[in-house]
Amino acid sequence: MNQVDIQVKQEFPLTIKRLGINGEGVGYFKKQVVFVPGALPGEEVVAEVTDVKPKFATAKIKTIRKESPERVQPPCPVYEACGGCQLQHVTYSEQLKFKKDLIHQALERHAKDLAESIEVKDTIGMEDPWRYRNKSQFQTAKDGKKVIAGLYSMNSHELVDIKECIVQRKETNKATQVVRKQLEKLDIPIYNERTKKGCVRTIVTRVGIHKGEVQIVIVTAGEELPNKEKLITQLENKMPEVKSIMQNINPSSTSMIFGHKTVNLSGKPTIEEKLEEFTYHLSARAFFQLNPSQTVKLYDEVKKAAALTGKEKIVDAYCGSGTIGLWLSDGASEIRGMDVVKESIIDARKNAKNHGVKKFDYQVGTADEWMFKWKKEGFKPDVVVVDPPRTGCDEKLLETILSLKPKTFIYTSCNPSTLAKDLKTLSGQYKIESIQPVDMFPQTSQVESVTKLVLK
């Protein structure tokens, strides 16, 4: 595996063997791994090398000599520039197979001794895999006098102006464009990443699909928002469906969208969303799944895995606004949960109360601190459910699980690699029954899954 063998701008024929974790084609040239964005398994391409690293090279397609039958024309006009979706050039049935394979690949890489024994089921997909996202977070920039809003191009700091995103719901697309036009019209200063001057950094829009309520969050670099009153009036006049306008202040140089302080500019501080019989109140920073129709399928898989009888005590770690715990509430005797975001816990308490959950306790903090505290008070969970961020479960949480030994541990994951690593850690004490992939983000290389672990 000598990198001297391959040079930038070098061209060579390449057969694509599989898709990698970011949806790129993977081939081998002189035993070296070559990643080719946009190439599909089974294709024979002529690749031109764009970058060489010690263990791999990256290349672009010059020509396709043999095309995959699974290749389709991407319907999005900025598909290649944007990088928000990675799989629009692949048939949807093939996307679902790829997502199952991603989990297999992660197990092979990070938990080889487990890979053979774990059942990975077929991916649960959508009937219509477009316009499903209920929330958008578009960065802003100035292009001359024009305000643009969009996403950064893959591996660059080039902002792609997106007028209409076809995986976003129409309501969020409309709200983003209305805000963008008003920022331009009222000449409200746009934040400049380079000079660190200006005001508006990001336009965040979310829709509660059940009632059609829209929330707009304008993320600014400082407390001041020039022409604030005029902006609020214009947004309310142009979009009566907007029920909540918030300002979030994020002064730090970070890739994080939100800062810690949120101010209510107009309307309610939360909007409402409903999944089946459950109503959720969502504040600006509260986590809520981005694809409501698939969320029902995902949570039903969690419920199936939990197999509750009505007697179980449940802990919902990383609970957000309490969505998963509430979904299980009719089969549990008590629910407790924790999250480090204070607003989420306020939402979770409110949501549980509104649903008449008899016994619940939601606290601000980490799972390890609360679970040990509760243990001292005599509370031991039968079932623990988690839906952690992409980084996987916190090491301390895994130690807590191994120490407290709940009978059932249900792991909802959005990252196969961190899932596989965490399963390896847990596999000494827990039997991994099955992994059920669910396609929450069609057209992208992301996959969610529900894993059931039972104490040995």
VORONU-126711 format. One record per residue (C-alpha): residue number from 1; residue in three letters; z, y, x. Coordinates in steps of 0.001 Angstrom, whole numbers, plus 500000, padded with zeros to 6 digits. Example, Ala and Ser with C-alpha at 12.3 -4.5 7.8 and 13.67 -1.06 7.14 Angstrom:
# residues 2
num=1; residuo=ALA; Z=507800; Y=495500; X=512300
num=2; residuo=SER; Z=507140; Y=498940; X=513670
***
This chain:
# residues 456
num=1; residuo=MET; Z=500000; Y=500000; X=500000
num=2; residuo=ASN; Z=498819; Y=502558; X=502516
num=3; residuo=GLN; Z=498113; Y=505990; X=501116
num=4; residuo=VAL; Z=495631; Y=506721; X=503915
num=5; residuo=ASP; Z=493185; Y=504442; X=502046
num=6; residuo=ILE; Z=492735; Y=507029; X=499280
num=7; residuo=GLN; Z=491767; Y=510701; X=499611
num=8; residuo=VAL; Z=491687; Y=513548; X=497087
num=9; residuo=LYS; Z=488171; Y=513989; X=495586
num=10; residuo=GLN; Z=487274; Y=510401; X=496547
num=11; residuo=GLU; Z=485302; Y=508592; X=493821
num=12; residuo=PHE; Z=485332; Y=504862; X=493089
num=13; residuo=PRO; Z=484796; Y=502397; X=490222
num=14; residuo=LEU; Z=488005; Y=501271; X=488519
num=15; residuo=THR; Z=488860; Y=498712; X=485828
num=16; residuo=ILE; Z=491735; Y=499804; X=483609
num=17; residuo=LYS; Z=494356; Y=497069; X=483147
num=18; residuo=ARG; Z=496889; Y=498668; X=480771
num=19; residuo=LEU; Z=498386; Y=501936; X=479542
num=20; residuo=GLY; Z=501297; Y=503491; X=481452
num=21; residuo=ILE; Z=504438; Y=505061; X=479971
num=22; residuo=ASN; Z=502746; Y=508432; X=479426
num=23; residuo=GLY; Z=499683; Y=506896; X=477761
num=24; residuo=GLU; Z=497507; Y=507083; X=480875
num=25; residuo=GLY; Z=495200; Y=504284; X=482012
num=26; residuo=VAL; Z=496466; Y=502181; X=484931
num=27; residuo=GLY; Z=494105; Y=500577; X=487443
num=28; residuo=TYR; Z=494313; Y=499291; X=491049
num=29; residuo=PHE; Z=492181; Y=500387; X=494009
num=30; residuo=LYS; Z=492821; Y=498603; X=497338
num=31; residuo=LYS; Z=496100; Y=497341; X=495821
num=32; residuo=GLN; Z=497219; Y=500896; X=495110
num=33; residuo=VAL; Z=498204; Y=502006; X=491607
num=34; residuo=VAL; Z=495887; Y=504671; X=490165
num=35; residuo=PHE; Z=496826; Y=506564; X=486979
num=36; residuo=VAL; Z=493880; Y=507876; X=484954
num=37; residuo=PRO; Z=494736; Y=510052; X=481913
num=38; residuo=GLY; Z=492406; Y=509361; X=478987
num=39; residuo=ALA; Z=491250; Y=505923; X=480217
num=40; residuo=LEU; Z=491844; Y=502799; X=478087
num=41; residuo=PRO; Z=492584; Y=499140; X=478889
num=42; residuo=GLY; Z=489407; Y=497111; X=479476
num=43; residuo=GLU; Z=487340; Y=500192; X=480354
num=44; residuo=GLU; Z=485324; Y=500394; X=483554
num=45; residuo=VAL; Z=485265; Y=503978; X=484803
num=46; residuo=VAL; Z=484216; Y=505969; X=487828
num=47; residuo=ALA; Z=487395; Y=507817; X=488823
num=48; residuo=GLU; Z=487788; Y=510926; X=490984
num=49; residuo=VAL; Z=491126; Y=511231; X=492802
num=50; residuo=THR; Z=493063; Y=514416; X=491969
num=51; residuo=ASP; Z=496382; Y=513704; X=493741
num=52; residuo=VAL; Z=497782; Y=511167; X=496216
num=53; residuo=LYS; Z=501457; Y=510223; X=496497
num=54; residuo=PRO; Z=503053; Y=507555; X=498750
num=55; residuo=LYS; Z=503189; Y=504922; X=495973
num=56; residuo=PHE; Z=500361; Y=505927; X=493626
num=57; residuo=ALA; Z=497334; Y=508147; X=493076
num=58; residuo=THR; Z=496211; Y=510148; X=490047
num=59; residuo=ALA; Z=492538; Y=510446; X=489113
num=60; residuo=LYS; Z=490306; Y=511856; X=486375
num=61; residuo=ILE; Z=487415; Y=510122; X=484616
num=62; residuo=LYS; Z=483996; Y=511081; X=486008
num=63; residuo=THR; Z=482057; Y=508639; X=483819
num=64; residuo=ILE; Z=482840; Y=505668; X=481588
num=65; residuo=ARG; Z=480596; Y=502721; X=482465
num=66; residuo=LYS; Z=482072; Y=500355; X=479890
num=67; residuo=GLU; Z=483826; Y=501864; X=476887
num=68; residuo=SER; Z=486726; Y=500298; X=474958
num=69; residuo=PRO; Z=486067; Y=499493; X=471270
num=70; residuo=GLU; Z=489460; Y=501142; X=470614
num=71; residuo=ARG; Z=488235; Y=504563; X=471795
num=72; residuo=VAL; Z=487859; Y=507275; X=469114
num=73; residuo=GLN; Z=486960; Y=510970; X=469149
num=74; residuo=PRO; Z=490194; Y=513078; X=469178
num=75; residuo=PRO; Z=490159; Y=515362; X=466088
num=76; residuo=CYS; Z=492200; Y=518153; X=467752
num=77; residuo=PRO; Z=490150; Y=520946; X=469397
num=78; residuo=VAL; Z=492772; Y=521561; X=472142
num=79; residuo=TYR; Z=493726; Y=517887; X=472634
num=80; residuo=GLU; Z=492889; Y=517681; X=476325
num=81; residuo=ALA; Z=494272; Y=521099; X=477271
num=82; residuo=CYS; Z=497515; Y=520866; X=475281
num=83; residuo=GLY; Z=499166; Y=517638; X=476399
num=84; residuo=GLY; Z=501468; Y=517543; X=473340
num=85; residuo=CYS; Z=499695; Y=514361; X=472137
num=86; residuo=GLN; Z=498531; Y=511691; X=474578
num=87; residuo=LEU; Z=496868; Y=509078; X=472343
num=88; residuo=GLN; Z=494509; Y=510811; X=469919
num=89; residuo=HIS; Z=491605; Y=509073; X=471679
num=90; residuo=VAL; Z=492980; Y=505624; X=470698
num=91; residuo=THR; Z=492705; Y=503870; X=467292
num=92; residuo=TYR; Z=496011; Y=503909; X=465417
num=93; residuo=SER; Z=496326; Y=500098; X=465270
num=94; residuo=GLU; Z=496003; Y=500019; X=469073
num=95; residuo=GLN; Z=498615; Y=502779; X=469443
num=96; residuo=LEU; Z=501108; Y=500544; X=467599
num=97; residuo=LYS; Z=500367; Y=497587; X=469919
num=98; residuo=PHE; Z=500746; Y=499862; X=472954
num=99; residuo=LYS; Z=504195; Y=501028; X=471800
num=100; residuo=LYS; Z=505425; Y=497436; X=471535
num=101; residuo=ASP; Z=503995; Y=496798; X=475007
num=102; residuo=LEU; Z=505829; Y=499860; X=476379
num=103; residuo=ILE; Z=509144; Y=498192; X=475540
num=104; residuo=HIS; Z=508001; Y=494939; X=477194
num=105; residuo=GLN; Z=506963; Y=496910; X=480306
num=106; residuo=ALA; Z=510338; Y=498690; X=480477
num=107; residuo=LEU; Z=512240; Y=495384; X=480202
num=108; residuo=GLU; Z=510051; Y=493824; X=482926
num=109; residuo=ARG; Z=510715; Y=496809; X=485190
num=110; residuo=HIS; Z=514425; Y=497447; X=484600
num=111; residuo=ALA; Z=515887; Y=494232; X=483170
num=112; residuo=LYS; Z=513580; Y=491441; X=484382
num=113; residuo=ASP; Z=516094; Y=488643; X=483794
num=114; residuo=LEU; Z=516370; Y=489674; X=480100
num=115; residuo=ALA; Z=512659; Y=490282; X=479413
num=116; residuo=GLU; Z=511810; Y=486685; X=478461
num=117; residuo=SER; Z=514736; Y=486139; X=476088
num=118; residuo=ILE; Z=514512; Y=489344; X=473998
num=119; residuo=GLU; Z=512404; Y=489401; X=470828
num=120; residuo=VAL; Z=510392; Y=492632; X=470525
num=121; residuo=LYS; Z=508993; Y=492901; X=466990
num=122; residuo=ASP; Z=505701; Y=494553; X=465937
num=123; residuo=THR; Z=505842; Y=498357; X=465688
num=124; residuo=ILE; Z=506427; Y=499806; X=462214
num=125; residuo=GLY; Z=503717; Y=502453; X=461730
num=126; residuo=MET; Z=502685; Y=505127; X=459202
num=127; residuo=GLU; Z=500077; Y=504980; X=456463
num=128; residuo=ASP; Z=498873; Y=508482; X=457385
num=129; residuo=PRO; Z=499694; Y=509253; X=461040
num=130; residuo=TRP; Z=498973; Y=513025; X=460845
num=131; residuo=ARG; Z=500863; Y=516210; X=459779
num=132; residuo=TYR; Z=504245; Y=514520; X=459941
num=133; residuo=ARG; Z=506341; Y=516843; X=462139
num=134; residuo=ASN; Z=508807; Y=519009; X=460216
num=135; residuo=LYS; Z=509664; Y=521285; X=463165
num=136; residuo=SER; Z=507744; Y=523160; X=465840
num=137; residuo=GLN; Z=508923; Y=524967; X=468971
num=138; residuo=PHE; Z=506124; Y=527153; X=470315
num=139; residuo=GLN; Z=506551; Y=529303; X=473419
num=140; residuo=THR; Z=505181; Y=532841; X=473282
num=141; residuo=ALA; Z=503204; Y=534883; X=475799
num=142; residuo=LYS; Z=501015; Y=538009; X=475935
num=143; residuo=ASP; Z=497273; Y=537760; X=476467
num=144; residuo=GLY; Z=496312; Y=541418; X=476800
num=145; residuo=LYS; Z=497530; Y=542964; X=473535
num=146; residuo=LYS; Z=497417; Y=539645; X=471750
num=147; residuo=VAL; Z=500543; Y=537508; X=471223
num=148; residuo=ILE; Z=499857; Y=533803; X=471693
num=149; residuo=ALA; Z=502096; Y=530893; X=470713
num=150; residuo=GLY; Z=501734; Y=527283; X=471785
num=151; residuo=LEU; Z=502685; Y=524594; X=474268
num=152; residuo=TYR; Z=502408; Y=524417; X=478029
num=153; residuo=SER; Z=499482; Y=522401; X=479329
num=154; residuo=MET; Z=500352; Y=519037; X=480899
num=155; residuo=ASN; Z=501950; Y=519480; X=484380
num=156; residuo=SER; Z=501254; Y=523227; X=484440
num=157; residuo=HIS; Z=502617; Y=526582; X=483377
num=158; residuo=GLU; Z=499481; Y=527466; X=481468
num=159; residuo=LEU; Z=500293; Y=528230; X=477825
num=160; residuo=VAL; Z=497752; Y=526775; X=475375
num=161; residuo=ASP; Z=497352; Y=528955; X=472275
num=162; residuo=ILE; Z=497622; Y=526658; X=469232
num=163; residuo=LYS; Z=496494; Y=528134; X=465926
num=164; residuo=GLU; Z=496930; Y=524889; X=464017
num=165; residuo=CYS; Z=498589; Y=521710; X=465242
num=166; residuo=ILE; Z=497380; Y=518665; X=463297
num=167; residuo=VAL; Z=500571; Y=516648; X=463811
num=168; residuo=GLN; Z=502654; Y=519550; X=462430
num=169; residuo=ARG; Z=503192; Y=520070; X=458721
num=170; residuo=LYS; Z=501201; Y=522917; X=457144
num=171; residuo=GLU; Z=504430; Y=524846; X=456394
num=172; residuo=THR; Z=505510; Y=525045; X=460060
num=173; residuo=ASN; Z=501985; Y=525945; X=461219
num=174; residuo=LYS; Z=501828; Y=528766; X=458664
num=175; residuo=ALA; Z=505307; Y=530113; X=459535
num=176; residuo=THR; Z=504544; Y=530148; X=463273
num=177; residuo=GLN; Z=501309; Y=532087; X=462741
num=178; residuo=VAL; Z=502969; Y=534607; X=460381
num=179; residuo=VAL; Z=505723; Y=535279; X=462962
num=180; residuo=ARG; Z=503168; Y=535522; X=465796
num=181; residuo=LYS; Z=501058; Y=538072; X=463886
num=182; residuo=GLN; Z=504098; Y=540209; X=463019
num=183; residuo=LEU; Z=505353; Y=540200; X=466629
num=184; residuo=GLU; Z=501889; Y=541466; X=467615
num=185; residuo=LYS; Z=501666; Y=544032; X=464804
num=186; residuo=LEU; Z=505153; Y=545469; X=465393
num=187; residuo=ASP; Z=504609; Y=545425; X=469168
num=188; residuo=ILE; Z=507842; Y=543485; X=469774
num=189; residuo=PRO; Z=508127; Y=542779; X=473527
num=190; residuo=ILE; Z=507343; Y=539183; X=474530
num=191; residuo=TYR; Z=509373; Y=537591; X=477320
num=192; residuo=ASN; Z=507543; Y=537105; X=480623
num=193; residuo=GLU; Z=508693; Y=534009; X=482561
num=194; residuo=ARG; Z=507568; Y=535498; X=485870
num=195; residuo=THR; Z=509041; Y=539002; X=485667
num=196; residuo=LYS; Z=512033; Y=537907; X=483487
num=197; residuo=LYS; Z=511405; Y=540976; X=481295
num=198; residuo=GLY; Z=510712; Y=541219; X=477567
num=199; residuo=CYS; Z=512397; Y=539808; X=474486
num=200; residuo=VAL; Z=510927; Y=536959; X=472376
num=201; residuo=ARG; Z=510689; Y=533606; X=474174
num=202; residuo=THR; Z=510096; Y=530975; X=471479
num=203; residuo=ILE; Z=509234; Y=530693; X=467773
num=204; residuo=VAL; Z=511007; Y=527713; X=466184
num=205; residuo=THR; Z=510075; Y=526791; X=462602
num=206; residuo=ARG; Z=511455; Y=523969; X=460476
num=207; residuo=VAL; Z=510735; Y=522871; X=456910
num=208; residuo=GLY; Z=512983; Y=520962; X=454543
num=209; residuo=ILE; Z=510225; Y=518941; X=452875
num=210; residuo=HIS; Z=512229; Y=518012; X=449770
num=211; residuo=LYS; Z=512506; Y=521621; X=448501
num=212; residuo=GLY; Z=509910; Y=523268; X=450759
num=213; residuo=GLU; Z=512571; Y=525513; X=452324
num=214; residuo=VAL; Z=511487; Y=527048; X=455645
num=215; residuo=GLN; Z=513749; Y=528189; X=458473
num=216; residuo=ILE; Z=512544; Y=530493; X=461243
num=217; residuo=VAL; Z=514477; Y=530811; X=464504
num=218; residuo=ILE; Z=513391; Y=533525; X=466916
num=219; residuo=VAL; Z=514674; Y=532753; X=470404
num=220; residuo=THR; Z=515213; Y=535897; X=472476
num=221; residuo=ALA; Z=516219; Y=536525; X=476093
num=222; residuo=GLY; Z=518884; Y=539087; X=475102
num=223; residuo=GLU; Z=520917; Y=540273; X=472110
num=224; residuo=GLU; Z=518445; Y=543040; X=471241
num=225; residuo=LEU; Z=515470; Y=542372; X=468964
num=226; residuo=PRO; Z=513413; Y=545586; X=468595
num=227; residuo=ASN; Z=512028; Y=546378; X=465130
num=228; residuo=LYS; Z=514297; Y=543671; X=463725
num=229; residuo=GLU; Z=514587; Y=545053; X=460170
num=230; residuo=LYS; Z=510822; Y=545546; X=459799
num=231; residuo=LEU; Z=510192; Y=542046; X=461133
num=232; residuo=ILE; Z=512636; Y=540480; X=458615
num=233; residuo=THR; Z=511095; Y=542429; X=455708
num=234; residuo=GLN; Z=507551; Y=541408; X=456669
num=235; residuo=LEU; Z=508465; Y=537726; X=457076
num=236; residuo=GLU; Z=510230; Y=537618; X=453712
num=237; residuo=ASN; Z=507359; Y=539423; X=451949
num=238; residuo=LYS; Z=504681; Y=537195; X=453408
num=239; residuo=MET; Z=506584; Y=533911; X=453020
num=240; residuo=PRO; Z=508921; Y=533654; X=450017
num=241; residuo=GLU; Z=509532; Y=530021; X=451027
num=242; residuo=VAL; Z=511467; Y=531262; X=454077
num=243; residuo=LYS; Z=515136; Y=530815; X=453145
num=244; residuo=SER; Z=516717; Y=531260; X=456572
num=245; residuo=ILE; Z=515870; Y=533621; X=459450
num=246; residuo=MET; Z=517981; Y=533167; X=462570
num=247; residuo=GLN; Z=518046; Y=534648; X=466056
num=248; residuo=ASN; Z=519108; Y=532478; X=468978
num=249; residuo=ILE; Z=519975; Y=534170; X=472274
num=250; residuo=ASN; Z=519029; Y=532318; X=475452
num=251; residuo=PRO; Z=519442; Y=534552; X=478532
num=252; residuo=SER; Z=519245; Y=531770; X=481135
num=253; residuo=SER; Z=516258; Y=530704; X=483250
num=254; residuo=THR; Z=516024; Y=527168; X=481942
num=255; residuo=SER; Z=513640; Y=524771; X=480252
num=256; residuo=MET; Z=516169; Y=524450; X=477394
num=257; residuo=ILE; Z=514862; Y=526126; X=474228
num=258; residuo=PHE; Z=518199; Y=527249; X=472779
num=259; residuo=GLY; Z=521090; Y=529295; X=474115
num=260; residuo=HIS; Z=524650; Y=528942; X=472813
num=261; residuo=LYS; Z=524712; Y=531958; X=470492
num=262; residuo=THR; Z=522941; Y=532020; X=467102
num=263; residuo=VAL; Z=522963; Y=534988; X=464701
num=264; residuo=ASN; Z=522000; Y=534893; X=461021
num=265; residuo=LEU; Z=519412; Y=537662; X=460479
num=266; residuo=SER; Z=518668; Y=536954; X=456828
num=267; residuo=GLY; Z=519098; Y=534320; X=454094
num=268; residuo=LYS; Z=521205; Y=531184; X=454495
num=269; residuo=PRO; Z=522394; Y=529826; X=457857
num=270; residuo=THR; Z=521100; Y=526359; X=456898
num=271; residuo=ILE; Z=518211; Y=524801; X=455001
num=272; residuo=GLU; Z=518373; Y=521624; X=452947
num=273; residuo=GLU; Z=516621; Y=518322; X=453530
num=274; residuo=LYS; Z=516820; Y=515160; X=451477
num=275; residuo=LEU; Z=516172; Y=511569; X=452532
num=276; residuo=GLU; Z=516422; Y=509122; X=449615
num=277; residuo=GLU; Z=519706; Y=510058; X=447876
num=278; residuo=PHE; Z=521144; Y=511911; X=450885
num=279; residuo=THR; Z=521041; Y=515694; X=451203
num=280; residuo=TYR; Z=521532; Y=517237; X=454655
num=281; residuo=HIS; Z=522290; Y=520859; X=455554
num=282; residuo=LEU; Z=520533; Y=521802; X=458779
num=283; residuo=SER; Z=521596; Y=524710; X=460958
num=284; residuo=ALA; Z=519284; Y=526209; X=463601
num=285; residuo=ARG; Z=520439; Y=523975; X=466472
num=286; residuo=ALA; Z=521315; Y=520840; X=464497
num=287; residuo=PHE; Z=519416; Y=517726; X=465532
num=288; residuo=PHE; Z=517423; Y=516102; X=462742
num=289; residuo=GLN; Z=514605; Y=513577; X=463032
num=290; residuo=LEU; Z=511152; Y=515214; X=463191
num=291; residuo=ASN; Z=509361; Y=512693; X=460969
num=292; residuo=PRO; Z=511258; Y=512319; X=457667
num=293; residuo=SER; Z=509180; Y=509502; X=456100
num=294; residuo=GLN; Z=509510; Y=507335; X=459232
num=295; residuo=THR; Z=513190; Y=508297; X=459537
num=296; residuo=VAL; Z=513842; Y=506413; X=456284
num=297; residuo=LYS; Z=512214; Y=503307; X=457833
num=298; residuo=LEU; Z=514157; Y=503784; X=461094
num=299; residuo=TYR; Z=517525; Y=504162; X=459341
num=300; residuo=ASP; Z=516776; Y=501207; X=457077
num=301; residuo=GLU; Z=516321; Y=499121; X=460247
num=302; residuo=VAL; Z=519720; Y=500366; X=461501
num=303; residuo=LYS; Z=521229; Y=499391; X=458135
num=304; residuo=LYS; Z=519608; Y=495952; X=458289
num=305; residuo=ALA; Z=520963; Y=495420; X=461813
num=306; residuo=ALA; Z=524470; Y=496568; X=460822
num=307; residuo=ALA; Z=524606; Y=493992; X=457971
num=308; residuo=LEU; Z=527644; Y=495694; X=456399
num=309; residuo=THR; Z=529933; Y=494089; X=453811
num=310; residuo=GLY; Z=531968; Y=497176; X=452793
num=311; residuo=LYS; Z=534923; Y=496349; X=455056
num=312; residuo=GLU; Z=533598; Y=497646; X=458402
num=313; residuo=LYS; Z=534826; Y=500682; X=460302
num=314; residuo=ILE; Z=531943; Y=502550; X=461919
num=315; residuo=VAL; Z=531660; Y=504976; X=464810
num=316; residuo=ASP; Z=528487; Y=507092; X=464922
num=317; residuo=ALA; Z=528313; Y=508362; X=468515
num=318; residuo=TYR; Z=525988; Y=511318; X=469278
num=319; residuo=CYS; Z=526217; Y=511792; X=465505
num=320; residuo=GLY; Z=524347; Y=515122; X=465152
num=321; residuo=SER; Z=524649; Y=516231; X=461534
num=322; residuo=GLY; Z=525867; Y=512750; X=460548
num=323; residuo=THR; Z=522540; Y=511374; X=459350
num=324; residuo=ILE; Z=522823; Y=507739; X=460517
num=325; residuo=GLY; Z=526501; Y=507383; X=459596
num=326; residuo=LEU; Z=525863; Y=508664; X=456072
num=327; residuo=TRP; Z=522994; Y=506208; X=455679
num=328; residuo=LEU; Z=525479; Y=503403; X=456309
num=329; residuo=SER; Z=528362; Y=504911; X=454343
num=330; residuo=ASP; Z=528016; Y=502815; X=451177
num=331; residuo=GLY; Z=528613; Y=499638; X=453207
num=332; residuo=ALA; Z=531496; Y=500886; X=455340
num=333; residuo=SER; Z=535227; Y=501358; X=454751
num=334; residuo=GLU; Z=535428; Y=504349; X=457136
num=335; residuo=ILE; Z=533086; Y=506458; X=459277
num=336; residuo=ARG; Z=533945; Y=508457; X=462361
num=337; residuo=GLY; Z=531600; Y=510370; X=464617
num=338; residuo=MET; Z=531411; Y=512872; X=467452
num=339; residuo=ASP; Z=528942; Y=515264; X=469029
num=340; residuo=VAL; Z=529198; Y=517959; X=471698
num=341; residuo=VAL; Z=527346; Y=520521; X=469506
num=342; residuo=LYS; Z=529968; Y=522246; X=467330
num=343; residuo=GLU; Z=527457; Y=523345; X=464633
num=344; residuo=SER; Z=526321; Y=519734; X=464200
num=345; residuo=ILE; Z=529891; Y=518611; X=463515
num=346; residuo=ILE; Z=530366; Y=521388; X=460930
num=347; residuo=ASP; Z=527142; Y=520132; X=459259
num=348; residuo=ALA; Z=528297; Y=516483; X=459475
num=349; residuo=ARG; Z=531631; Y=517228; X=457766
num=350; residuo=LYS; Z=529875; Y=519196; X=455047
num=351; residuo=ASN; Z=527276; Y=516446; X=454541
num=352; residuo=ALA; Z=529941; Y=513717; X=454289
num=353; residuo=LYS; Z=532018; Y=515750; X=451813
num=354; residuo=ASN; Z=528958; Y=516488; X=449647
num=355; residuo=HIS; Z=528207; Y=512766; X=449469
num=356; residuo=GLY; Z=531681; Y=511818; X=448362
num=357; residuo=VAL; Z=532344; Y=509730; X=451486
num=358; residuo=LYS; Z=536014; Y=508777; X=451033
num=359; residuo=LYS; Z=537118; Y=508259; X=454637
num=360; residuo=PHE; Z=535441; Y=510145; X=457449
num=361; residuo=ASP; Z=536400; Y=511988; X=460619
num=362; residuo=TYR; Z=533882; Y=514043; X=462655
num=363; residuo=GLN; Z=535016; Y=515680; X=465901
num=364; residuo=VAL; Z=533535; Y=517905; X=468624
num=365; residuo=GLY; Z=533519; Y=516116; X=471969
num=366; residuo=THR; Z=532326; Y=512992; X=473757
num=367; residuo=ALA; Z=532445; Y=509408; X=472516
num=368; residuo=ASP; Z=534664; Y=508158; X=475342
num=369; residuo=GLU; Z=537358; Y=510816; X=474797
num=370; residuo=TRP; Z=537527; Y=510290; X=471019
num=371; residuo=MET; Z=537188; Y=506503; X=470900
num=372; residuo=PHE; Z=540125; Y=506004; X=473276
num=373; residuo=LYS; Z=542165; Y=508615; X=471411
num=374; residuo=TRP; Z=541465; Y=506826; X=468119
num=375; residuo=LYS; Z=542299; Y=503461; X=469709
num=376; residuo=LYS; Z=545762; Y=504792; X=470592
num=377; residuo=GLU; Z=546141; Y=505777; X=466927
num=378; residuo=GLY; Z=545241; Y=502213; X=465910
num=379; residuo=PHE; Z=541594; Y=502734; X=464892
num=380; residuo=LYS; Z=539130; Y=500203; X=466298
num=381; residuo=PRO; Z=535486; Y=500214; X=465130
num=382; residuo=ASP; Z=533697; Y=497017; X=464047
num=383; residuo=VAL; Z=530281; Y=498630; X=464427
num=384; residuo=VAL; Z=529188; Y=501396; X=466807
num=385; residuo=VAL; Z=525814; Y=503074; X=466261
num=386; residuo=VAL; Z=524204; Y=505385; X=468825
num=387; residuo=ASP; Z=521093; Y=507550; X=468921
num=388; residuo=PRO; Z=521336; Y=509150; X=472370
num=389; residuo=PRO; Z=518974; Y=511682; X=474029
num=390; residuo=ARG; Z=516103; Y=510518; X=476271
num=391; residuo=THR; Z=518495; Y=510127; X=479206
num=392; residuo=GLY; Z=520087; Y=507164; X=477410
num=393; residuo=CYS; Z=523763; Y=506415; X=476872
num=394; residuo=ASP; Z=526262; Y=508267; X=479002
num=395; residuo=GLU; Z=527809; Y=505950; X=481622
num=396; residuo=LYS; Z=531280; Y=506656; X=480224
num=397; residuo=LEU; Z=530139; Y=505638; X=476725
num=398; residuo=LEU; Z=528837; Y=502295; X=478044
num=399; residuo=GLU; Z=532177; Y=501734; X=479832
num=400; residuo=THR; Z=533960; Y=502569; X=476565
num=401; residuo=ILE; Z=531854; Y=500047; X=474612
num=402; residuo=LEU; Z=532521; Y=497329; X=477202
num=403; residuo=SER; Z=536241; Y=498161; X=477113
num=404; residuo=LEU; Z=536705; Y=498449; X=473301
num=405; residuo=LYS; Z=534308; Y=495560; X=472478
num=406; residuo=PRO; Z=533107; Y=496429; X=468934
num=407; residuo=LYS; Z=531626; Y=493314; X=467259
num=408; residuo=THR; Z=528239; Y=494972; X=466732
num=409; residuo=PHE; Z=526534; Y=497701; X=468757
num=410; residuo=ILE; Z=523318; Y=499227; X=467357
num=411; residuo=TYR; Z=521269; Y=501258; X=469799
num=412; residuo=THR; Z=518560; Y=503594; X=468477
num=413; residuo=SER; Z=516497; Y=504684; X=471462
num=414; residuo=CYS; Z=513668; Y=507149; X=472095
num=415; residuo=ASN; Z=513091; Y=506036; X=475694
num=416; residuo=PRO; Z=512285; Y=502374; X=476566
num=417; residuo=SER; Z=513188; Y=502855; X=480259
num=418; residuo=THR; Z=516733; Y=504117; X=479695
num=419; residuo=LEU; Z=517150; Y=501551; X=476882
num=420; residuo=ALA; Z=516245; Y=498691; X=479255
num=421; residuo=LYS; Z=518688; Y=499931; X=481926
num=422; residuo=ASP; Z=521507; Y=500281; X=479376
num=423; residuo=LEU; Z=520799; Y=496818; X=477906
num=424; residuo=LYS; Z=521102; Y=495331; X=481396
num=425; residuo=THR; Z=524557; Y=496945; X=481705
num=426; residuo=LEU; Z=525666; Y=495622; X=478300
num=427; residuo=SER; Z=524106; Y=492153; X=478552
num=428; residuo=GLY; Z=527122; Y=490575; X=480295
num=429; residuo=GLN; Z=529258; Y=490936; X=477166
num=430; residuo=TYR; Z=526612; Y=491362; X=474448
num=431; residuo=LYS; Z=523813; Y=489165; X=473160
num=432; residuo=ILE; Z=520676; Y=491217; X=472500
num=433; residuo=GLU; Z=519380; Y=489903; X=469168
num=434; residuo=SER; Z=516131; Y=491872; X=468751
num=435; residuo=ILE; Z=514323; Y=495160; X=469336
num=436; residuo=GLN; Z=512409; Y=496774; X=466458
num=437; residuo=PRO; Z=509975; Y=499540; X=467551
num=438; residuo=VAL; Z=509285; Y=502298; X=464986
num=439; residuo=ASP; Z=506468; Y=504814; X=465439
num=440; residuo=MET; Z=508151; Y=508170; X=464845
num=441; residuo=PHE; Z=505520; Y=510150; X=466773
num=442; residuo=PRO; Z=501969; Y=508928; X=466084
num=443; residuo=GLN; Z=499299; Y=510202; X=468531
num=444; residuo=THR; Z=501899; Y=510459; X=471330
num=445; residuo=SER; Z=503124; Y=507927; X=473896
num=446; residuo=GLN; Z=506690; Y=508115; X=472550
num=447; residuo=VAL; Z=508307; Y=505169; X=470806
num=448; residuo=GLU; Z=511653; Y=504812; X=469024
num=449; residuo=SER; Z=513369; Y=501480; X=468589
num=450; residuo=VAL; Z=516430; Y=499887; X=467022
num=451; residuo=THR; Z=518243; Y=497217; X=469086
num=452; residuo=LYS; Z=520966; Y=494991; X=467687
num=453; residuo=LEU; Z=523629; Y=493746; X=470134
num=454; residuo=VAL; Z=526347; Y=491294; X=469117
num=455; residuo=LEU; Z=529527; Y=490585; X=471069
num=456; residuo=LYS; Z=529282; Y=487189; X=472795
***
